[in-house]
């Protein structure tokens, strides 16, 4: 996968997460307004309509530009290189831990079978 496609996928996922967050925040605010003010059916519809427009505008004019500014090509490439090097270190440590654990279990099993045979 090319780095451009990978970075586009990462930015798209971040944008969708930001959109969902804004939508849920506005929906909970609208629900709170409707419940606390005991609005009728028509005013409740207007609150939901206004909330939807606010969420769309916030997403379009604030969330998406911030995501494109924070997740530039250079920053994403550096972050993914750092994560890849960290994964290599974690893999090496995991191999060492697994080897040590295997030796420990082998010696414990050998000692246990030697005691069982002695009895």
Order of alpha helices (4+ residues) and beta strands (2+ residues): alpha-alpha-alpha-alpha
